[in-house]
Amino acid sequence: MSEEKRKQQEQETKQEEKKLSETWAQDALGDLEDWIEEQGIYIRQ
């Protein structure tokens, strides 16, 4: 049964990878900048 569960998780992971938007890089950069600012560090732009 654990083998079936592992295969199901692999399929779900593959489906999630396909769902990446075309702007995933900009989205990730924005999230990272937000997190940095939450830490009290402000980046000059």
N, C-alpha and C positions, 0 to 999 in steps of 0.2 A: 504493500500500500504506500509506503514512503517513496517508492520509485515513481508511482503515478503522481504523487503530490509534487515531486521535484520536477517532473515533466510539465505539469500544469504551471508551476511557477516560472519555468523557462519560457513558456509560451506567453504568459502575461508580461514578462520582461520584454520580449520581442515586440509585443503590441505597444507597450509604452514607448519604446524607442522610435517606433514609426510615428508616434503622436507629436514628436518635437516640432515646434513651429519653425517657420523660416527665419524668425528673428530671435532664436534661442540664445544666440551669443550676446545680443544687445540686452535681452531680458536678464541674463545671468550677470552681466556687467552692472546693470542698474541695481539688481538685488545686492550685489557685493558692495557697491558704493553706499547704498542705504545702510547696510550692516556696519560699514566702517564709520559712518556718521553717527550711528547709534552708540558706538564706542567712545564718542566724544572727539573724534578726529575729523577735521574738515579738509577736504581736498580743494585746492584753488583751481578753478576752471576758467 
